[in-house]
Amino acid sequence: MTLYVSVTLVFLLLFYFCSCSCSSLSAAATSFATDESFDVRQHLSTVSRYGAGKETTIGSYVPSTIPEGCNPIHLNLVARHGTRSPTKKRIKELDQLAIHLDELLNEAKRGEKSLPQKIPSWLSGWQSPWKGRLKGGELISKGEDELYHLALRIRKRFPELFNEEYHPDIFSIRATQVPRASASAVAFGIGLFQGNGTLGPGMHRAFSVTSESRASDVSLRFYDTCETYKEYRKSQEPAVDKLRDPILEEIAAELVKRYQINFTRQDVASLWFLCKQEASLLDITDQACNLFTASEVELLEWTDDLELFLLKGYGKSINYHMGLPLLQDVVQSMEQAILAKEENHKPGTFEKARLRFAHAETVVPFTCLLGIFLEGSEFEQIQRDEPLSLPPKPPLPRIWRGSTVAPFGVNNMLVLYQCPGNASHSTSASKGYKREYYVQVLHNEIPVPMPGCYNTDFCSFEVFKESIVNPHLKHNFESVCTAQAKEEFPSPKPSSIASKLLKFIRSFFQRDSYGSTKINQKNDGEIIGEVSTRILIPVRTREKNMNENFFTSLKVTAILTFTVLKIFCGQS
């Protein structure tokens, strides 16, 4: 009876966890277009347009109310370029896709007078919208519009910061040497200074955008100058592929059944890329995107989010520690603004905004340095340089989404406020400040909580430095990026319901005992865990045979549990 109950319990738990965590690709194969509540443009990860991620808030967080009498005195902006066209390499990939699709369609209708009815009509004779283009990667008009209107909104939101005559020392605008970044800076500047000049009907004015060479730009292109990071990224790309490939294989099999076309894993990857480009750049959602169901789109989005997490985000501390020069530049600019206020410098003699335009590889590490998009004890983990568990697989909810963390035009703003009151009763007293200074952090123009600042978006400048900035300063760019790596870069452990079940099984078996049995499972290079089966053996010999059968059955049950998990829950 005990054996029956134990085995039944394990399999009931297995069924429950797998039903929650495993994808339901075998469900009704309907396209997302039939579901009016599903907008694929909100599921394009880092290819999402700015508007798709801008309105997304972090949970149910309610922004702080700025105290009366507090006024902004300085603004830092770190932004990604706006929506761009596909790069030259990707344009070639789409040209090859067109050729391959034609071959697949010819194969599908071989021996038939016409194509099977299940095949979407747009596939026949499809050509890439960028066919014949010799260049790519430039900012498109939608991207110009994103940055232009971002500037208008910022100026309206903080009029006290932009009410002075333009000077490059007061409004510093910096960009990388990549044309789409500098073009984004120009589009932003046109909006920011519109009406303040004498050029044309819009009363525009000229302004300067400065850049450093790619080889020496450690503030905005640290990922290009950090040798250790480049080594890490190269070592981790195969691990990312191992996480993505099973999903692509699974979806390819579904597409073959659905459309009777022999799509491969690479075809799925190319069609997903085409879907993202069509939906984001051209607002076309009824072609490539319509090949996939909503659940398939969410899985493909998740694989993109995993890559962002592992190669640019919290997956490894090198990803964000290399961005320390940018964080230090931000803090230094705020300290200079405070000094100017404390010494009563005249208006027009000190900087009021430092505006930077770069790339996702710049903004995401900076976001991680601030500790945004963390849950529970994860902030303490990153301060100990520990990698975080991977974002959970759909349909489980997750806070790390590329469409929110790093869409086109993504931006982090740090607004420095001067507040009235006697600083002698605050942390500012130790610095001898006459007034109090606070920092508000906004992600995509929305105030976001910082775990290092008591989970608020409005934080004392000294607390901000002490809790968020200083713990990172035990590192520096030189030590992080020029030292030879002394360890292999392990892959983070997946965070999934299946892995939690493995922990449960471990605790179920782990008791005070006289012996143990180990079950080791190899997962294509990924260690998924070791279960120790430790069972207290009764001393009464008359129960010996019964207990031996009981223990053997439990061992077999555990092995079967692992096998089913690997097959059905994506652990292999």
C-alpha atoms as one frame of an Amber mdcrd trajectory, in Angstrom:
protein
   0.000   0.000   0.000   2.844   2.355   0.889   4.527   1.570  -2.410   1.329
   2.311  -4.336   0.817   5.649  -2.601   4.465   6.691  -3.084   4.565   5.860
  -6.770   1.177   7.480  -7.344   2.296  10.655  -5.557   5.431  10.993  -7.649
   3.587  10.532 -10.928   0.764  12.884  -9.960   3.343  15.561  -9.178   5.141
  14.805 -12.422   1.927  15.146 -14.405   1.025  18.416 -12.687   4.415  20.076
 -13.143   4.807  18.957 -16.737   1.306  20.093 -17.646   2.164  23.535 -16.264
   5.603  23.890 -17.808   5.543  22.022 -21.101   4.446  23.809 -24.239   1.171
  22.861 -25.839   2.256  22.954 -29.454   0.081  19.985 -30.237  -3.029  21.993
 -29.366  -5.300  23.368 -32.064  -3.039  24.726 -34.787  -4.666  28.091 -35.249
  -2.696  31.183 -36.159  -2.453  34.051 -33.728  -4.354  36.211 -36.217  -7.553
  34.492 -35.128  -6.991  35.749 -31.570  -7.740  39.475 -31.525  -6.225  39.840
 -28.046  -2.799  38.663 -29.231  -0.618  41.322 -30.867   2.558  39.758 -32.222
   4.221  43.192 -32.246   4.418  42.979 -28.455   6.356  39.698 -28.655   9.312
  40.552 -30.888  11.942  40.748 -28.136  14.657  43.292 -29.001  13.207  43.861
 -32.488  10.085  45.406 -30.936   9.364  49.021 -31.778   9.575  51.465 -28.900
   5.825  51.799 -28.495   5.379  48.060 -27.866   7.517  48.091 -24.729   7.024
  51.660 -23.553   3.635  51.111 -21.954   4.717  47.999 -20.061   5.066  48.478
 -16.322   6.877  46.267 -13.837   4.144  44.350 -12.055   1.730  46.516 -10.114
   4.344  49.033  -8.994   3.010  52.499  -8.175   5.565  55.270  -8.913   6.688
  57.586  -6.145   5.198  61.038  -5.739   7.941  63.642  -5.994   7.872  65.689
  -2.750   6.772  69.290  -3.020   9.693  71.654  -3.444  11.952  69.091  -5.126
  13.182  70.284  -8.530  15.163  68.456 -11.218  18.657  69.875 -11.694  20.282
  67.308 -13.997  19.284  64.478 -16.328  21.264  61.486 -17.603  19.924  59.600
 -20.601  21.278  56.303 -21.935  19.300  55.275 -25.026  19.406  52.701 -27.794
  19.047  53.797 -31.400  15.584  53.735 -32.909  14.067  51.157 -35.245  16.488
  50.233 -38.006  16.532  48.205 -41.194  18.053  44.697 -41.236  21.820  44.550
 -41.589  23.539  43.619 -44.847  24.217  40.103 -43.521  20.560  39.611 -42.640
  19.403  40.957 -46.003  21.457  38.229 -47.677  19.871  35.660 -45.369  16.398
  36.771 -46.463  17.415  36.561 -50.123  18.538  32.975 -49.518  15.266  32.269
 -47.725  13.314  33.346 -50.823  15.275  30.898 -52.975  14.839  28.100 -50.453
  11.101  28.701 -50.058  10.691  28.398 -53.813  12.509  25.043 -53.699  10.302
  23.832 -50.838   7.115  24.794 -52.695   8.271  23.011 -55.849   8.954  19.937
 -53.753   5.532  20.168 -52.099   3.631  20.227 -55.401   5.766  17.587 -57.097
   3.374  15.172 -58.753   0.465  17.533 -58.093  -1.148  20.050 -60.430  -1.292
  22.705 -57.735  -0.030  23.428 -54.243  -1.828  21.855 -51.280  -4.588  24.131
 -49.990  -2.973  24.337 -46.555  -0.029  26.318 -47.929  -0.479  30.107 -47.497
  -0.775  31.839 -50.861   1.777  34.553 -50.008   4.582  31.980 -49.992   4.244
  31.430 -53.733   6.705  33.752 -55.472   7.621  35.585 -52.260  10.574  37.973
 -52.468  12.310  39.815 -49.668  11.172  43.447 -49.250  14.873  44.311 -49.053
  15.888  42.424 -52.186  18.645  44.204 -54.069  19.692  46.347 -51.118  23.478
  46.568 -50.854  23.511  48.371 -47.522  21.580  47.910 -44.306  21.328  48.677
 -40.618  20.417  52.338 -41.030  17.856  54.206 -38.932  14.486  54.188 -40.704
  11.792  56.851 -40.553   9.946  55.027 -37.757  13.157  55.130 -35.720  13.603
  58.843 -36.367  10.053  59.410 -35.195  10.647  57.417 -31.986  13.613  59.534
 -30.909  12.120  62.827 -32.065   8.953  62.348 -30.014  10.909  60.995 -27.050
  12.734  64.330 -26.946   9.486  66.291 -27.125   8.064  64.343 -24.186  11.205
  64.740 -22.082  11.312  68.491 -22.680   7.653  68.774 -21.710   8.147  66.646
 -18.609  11.224  68.518 -17.355  10.888  72.116 -18.597  13.215  73.387 -15.826
  16.100  71.470 -17.377  15.697  72.747 -20.933  14.813  76.400 -20.465  18.316
  77.716 -21.125  19.995  78.667 -24.364  21.771  75.755 -26.002  25.470  75.208
 -25.412  27.276  71.866 -25.859  28.701  72.137 -22.343  25.199  72.508 -20.893
  23.467  69.893 -23.067  26.040  67.249 -23.911  24.996  64.847 -26.688  27.145
  61.788 -27.319  26.770  58.833 -29.673  28.782  55.911 -30.925  30.351  56.119
 -34.367  27.757  53.755 -35.811  25.533  55.847 -38.132  22.192  54.644 -36.711
  23.259  55.787 -33.228  24.417  59.229 -34.328  21.319  59.602 -36.536  19.194
  58.804 -33.474  21.029  61.514 -31.553  20.272  63.992 -34.334  16.572  63.046
 -34.433  16.420  63.491 -30.653  18.209  66.844 -30.789  15.834  68.163 -33.459
  12.915  67.485 -31.136  14.667  68.745 -28.011  15.667  72.134 -29.430  12.757
  72.669 -31.825  11.528  76.250 -31.674  14.727  77.498 -30.031  16.566  78.441
 -33.215  16.191  80.363 -36.441  16.454  77.640 -39.086  13.384  77.118 -41.264
   9.698  77.179 -40.356  10.311  74.867 -37.392  12.827  77.333 -35.944  15.455
  74.618 -35.559  19.023  75.174 -34.488  22.331  73.412 -35.035  23.781  71.320
 -32.208  26.818  69.112 -31.790  27.002  65.337 -31.386  30.357  63.993 -30.216
  31.731  60.483 -30.668  34.825  58.541 -29.736  36.518  56.054 -32.020  35.223
  52.504 -31.837  38.570  51.255 -30.576  38.663  53.527 -27.524  35.013  54.138
 -26.615  34.891  52.408 -23.218  31.816  54.369 -22.123  29.399  53.424 -24.914
  31.104  50.545 -26.767  32.767  48.734 -23.864  31.589  45.406 -25.311  33.869
  45.979 -28.310  36.919  46.873 -26.232  36.560  44.201 -23.502  38.584  41.165
 -24.572  37.380  38.994 -21.688  33.772  39.617 -22.647  34.392  38.761 -26.289
  35.955  35.479 -25.151  32.995  34.784 -22.873  30.459  35.539 -25.601  32.209
  33.255 -28.051  32.228  30.447 -25.468  28.524  30.836 -24.676  27.044  31.034
 -28.158  26.962  27.209 -28.491  25.151  27.002 -25.136  22.548  29.459 -26.410
  22.089  27.327 -29.519  21.539  24.227 -27.354  18.730  26.004 -25.560  17.166
  27.321 -28.765  17.542  24.347 -31.111  15.038  21.991 -29.408  12.385  24.713
 -29.634  13.129  25.272 -33.323  12.999  21.521 -33.975   9.689  21.223 -32.153
   8.113  24.092 -34.075   9.542  22.856 -37.388   7.817  19.508 -36.838   4.517
  21.283 -36.187   4.864  23.436 -39.314   5.571  20.356 -41.431   2.350  18.747
 -40.183   0.388  21.960 -40.531   1.446  23.038 -44.044   2.891  19.839 -45.584
   6.148  21.637 -46.336   9.464  20.171 -45.209  10.587  23.102 -43.063  13.864
  22.651 -41.198  15.115  24.137 -37.954  17.014  26.794 -39.912  13.881  27.594
 -41.919  11.996  28.270 -38.683  14.781  30.570 -37.474  14.751  32.499 -40.765
  10.946  32.719 -40.881  10.877  33.981 -37.291  13.424  36.647 -38.216  11.296
  37.591 -41.232   8.219  37.768 -38.996   9.984  40.189 -36.649  11.174  42.413
 -39.482   7.801  42.459 -41.242   5.838  43.170 -38.062   8.202  45.748 -36.583
   9.330  47.639 -39.671   6.446  47.158 -42.109   3.431  46.449 -39.851   2.825
  43.221 -41.776   1.496  40.564 -39.411  -0.479  38.294 -41.754   2.411  36.638
 -43.608   5.456  35.118 -41.871   4.065  35.791 -38.400   0.800  34.114 -39.342
   2.612  30.819 -39.914   2.981  30.428 -36.147   0.445  29.948 -33.383   0.436
  32.311 -30.407   2.123  29.703 -28.207   4.836  29.189 -30.827   5.453  32.936
 -31.037   5.824  33.058 -27.258   8.355  30.224 -27.331  10.361  31.879 -30.103
  10.262  35.149 -28.186  11.522  33.284 -25.110  14.535  31.923 -27.004  15.440
  35.472 -28.044  15.016  36.643 -24.456  17.311  33.841 -23.263  20.026  35.003
 -25.651  19.630  38.573 -24.405  19.832  37.362 -20.795  22.882  35.136 -21.293
  24.977  37.304 -23.595  24.050  40.832 -22.481  22.145  40.577 -19.201  22.241
  38.949 -15.791  23.464  35.586 -17.117  27.065  36.406 -16.158  28.549  39.310
 -14.209  31.085  40.099 -16.968  28.114  41.235 -19.089  27.476  44.261 -16.885
  30.744  44.786 -15.000  32.360  45.807 -18.272  29.886  48.725 -18.304  31.364
  50.307 -15.174  32.931  53.241 -17.102  29.419  54.282 -18.162  28.037  54.000
 -14.620  30.966  56.019 -13.268  30.424  58.680 -15.926  26.759  58.964 -14.924
  27.585  59.307 -11.221  30.356  61.814 -11.924  27.985  64.014 -13.922  25.538
  64.061 -10.994  28.286  64.885  -8.511  29.369  67.797 -10.704  25.782  69.073
 -10.839  25.528  68.868  -7.038  28.816  70.727  -6.649  27.597  73.480  -8.977
  24.433  73.884  -6.913  26.260  73.808  -3.599  28.691  76.473  -4.804  25.865
  78.567  -6.285  27.228  78.599  -9.813  25.388  80.918 -12.155  22.819  79.439
 -14.570  24.376  78.649 -17.916  27.744  77.722 -16.412  27.177  74.028 -15.640
  25.814  70.946 -17.367  22.100  70.175 -17.067  21.780  67.073 -19.253  24.105
  64.368 -20.554  22.432  62.511 -23.414  23.901  59.287 -24.839  22.826  57.204
 -27.855  24.196  53.747 -28.412  23.041  50.132 -28.694  21.288  47.297 -26.855
  24.754  46.026 -25.892  25.191  49.340 -24.055  21.792  49.846 -22.455  21.183
  46.302 -21.182  24.407  46.075 -19.110  23.670  49.534 -17.712  20.166  48.377
 -16.776  21.714  45.421 -14.941  24.149  47.663 -13.065  21.133  49.573 -11.745
  19.495  46.319 -10.636  16.300  46.748 -12.645  14.102  43.744 -13.581  15.096
  41.707 -10.533  12.906  39.719  -8.182  13.246  38.508  -4.609  16.835  37.909
  -3.532  18.293  38.352  -7.010  19.719  41.790  -6.187  21.836  40.246  -3.433
  22.920  37.539  -5.874  24.272  39.960  -8.446  26.091  41.895  -5.735  27.859
  38.617  -4.939  28.595  38.213  -8.668  26.385  35.128  -8.850  24.624  34.306
 -12.142  20.848  34.220 -12.004  18.601  31.389 -13.106  17.297  31.572 -16.638
  13.948  33.265 -17.285  11.240  30.580 -17.004   9.774  29.014 -20.103   6.277
  29.947 -21.289   3.534  29.740 -20.222   5.127  30.640 -16.876   5.297  34.417
 -16.270   8.637  36.213 -16.332   9.827  39.748 -15.736  12.741  39.556 -18.210
  11.285  40.301 -21.651  13.312  41.741 -24.498  10.347  43.804 -25.684  10.485
  45.695 -22.369  14.163  45.433 -21.431  15.594  46.434 -24.806  13.195  47.392
 -27.622  14.334  49.839 -30.268  14.736  53.234 -28.614  14.930  51.761 -25.098
  16.182  54.323 -22.598  17.156  54.704 -18.973  16.844  58.154 -17.432  18.391
  59.156 -14.119  16.981  62.471 -12.962  18.773  64.280 -10.135  16.541  66.338
  -7.833  17.405  69.055  -5.353  15.040  69.094  -2.381  14.561  71.651   0.394
  15.266  70.944   4.041  18.204  70.738   6.356  20.633  68.151   5.103  22.136
  67.843   8.602  19.467  65.242   9.390  20.138  63.165   6.289  22.853  61.135
   4.627  23.893  64.284   2.760  25.311  65.719   5.988  28.435  63.576   5.775
  29.259  65.294   2.494  28.625  68.745   3.903  25.737  69.411   1.522  23.422
  72.301   2.343  20.458  70.619   0.653  19.246  67.110  -0.028  19.634  65.377
  -3.384  17.636  62.491  -4.768  17.768  60.300  -7.864  14.765  59.044  -9.797
  15.249  56.203 -12.284  12.944  55.785 -15.278  13.015  52.948 -17.795  11.285
  53.777 -21.071   9.970  56.925 -19.360   8.298  54.913 -16.576   9.605  55.155
 -12.983  10.905  51.738 -11.917  11.735  50.358  -8.463  15.360  49.757  -7.533
  15.992  46.893  -5.074  19.061  48.756  -3.816  16.890  51.751  -2.899  14.264
  50.011  -0.791  12.350  49.084  -3.955  11.460  52.671  -4.788  12.214  54.760
  -7.857  13.050  57.895  -5.820  16.170  57.461  -3.745  18.634  59.566  -1.783
  21.706  60.180  -3.928  23.966  58.944  -1.132  21.926  55.763  -0.676  21.977
  55.272  -4.451  25.761  55.455  -4.439  26.215  53.356  -1.308  23.784  50.555
  -2.158  23.814  50.390  -5.954  27.030  51.922  -7.268  29.719  51.197  -4.670
  29.286  47.392  -4.523  30.210  47.276  -8.217  33.320  49.396  -7.690  35.311
  46.501  -6.252  35.772  45.821  -9.958  37.151  48.096 -12.650  37.205  47.950
 -16.418  40.892  47.064 -16.627  40.733  44.153 -14.186  37.507  42.817 -15.704
  38.477  43.140 -19.351  42.240  42.733 -19.651  42.955  39.902 -17.210  43.227
  36.412 -18.644  40.161  34.345 -17.827  41.132  31.666 -15.315  37.942  29.626
 -15.492  35.637  28.100 -17.988  32.354  29.930 -18.330  29.614  27.566 -17.095
  26.071  27.902 -18.312  23.514  29.148 -15.780  21.160  26.544 -14.383  17.679
  26.678 -15.878  14.851  27.892 -13.700  11.850  25.775 -14.539   9.088  23.826
 -12.921  10.875  20.664 -14.008  14.049  21.616 -12.137  11.953  22.426  -9.068
  10.448  18.955  -9.304  13.943  17.495  -9.323  14.654  19.343  -6.094  11.434
  17.964  -4.622  12.418  14.418  -5.555  15.808  14.973  -3.957  14.237  16.135
  -0.696  11.727  13.276  -0.877  14.470  10.677  -0.928  17.072  12.397   1.210
  16.747  11.015   4.741  19.182   9.811   7.413  20.431   6.510   6.081  23.040
   3.864   5.861  23.431   3.935   2.098  22.730   5.996  -1.022  22.063   5.540
  -4.700  23.009   8.256  -7.221  21.235   8.903 -10.473  23.254  10.956 -12.933
  21.716  12.370 -16.090  23.777  13.950 -18.826  22.010  16.647 -20.786  24.116
  17.454 -23.868  26.769  19.108 -21.786  24.318  20.568 -19.259  24.312  19.033
 -15.776  20.705  18.797 -14.682  21.401  17.496 -11.214  22.241  14.566  -9.021
  19.609  12.828  -6.958  20.747  10.973  -3.871  18.347   8.239  -2.876  18.938
   7.868   0.844  16.495   5.560   2.620  16.367   4.401   6.216  16.541   0.572
   6.198  14.456  -1.131   8.896  16.358  -3.593  11.069  13.589  -6.174  11.307
  14.644  -9.011   9.009  11.065 -10.200   8.462  10.442  -6.947   6.528  13.635
  -7.200   4.521  12.206  -8.642   1.309   9.239  -6.285   1.304  11.472  -3.235
   1.804  13.953  -4.305  -0.874  11.090  -4.421  -3.370   9.835  -1.079  -2.096
  13.251   0.590  -2.499  13.784  -0.919  -5.935  10.397   0.372  -7.078  11.171
   3.853  -5.819  14.498   3.861  -7.672  12.791   2.788 -10.875  10.131   5.455
 -10.328  12.813   8.124  -9.918  14.580   7.022 -13.104  11.291   7.031 -15.017
  10.554  10.489 -13.633  13.848  11.825 -14.988  13.285  10.170 -18.351   9.791
  11.609 -18.775  11.005  15.044 -17.690  13.739  14.981 -20.306  11.394  13.905
 -23.073   8.378  16.105 -22.356   9.637  19.126 -20.458  12.551  20.290 -22.578
  15.340  19.199 -20.195  17.244  17.274 -22.882
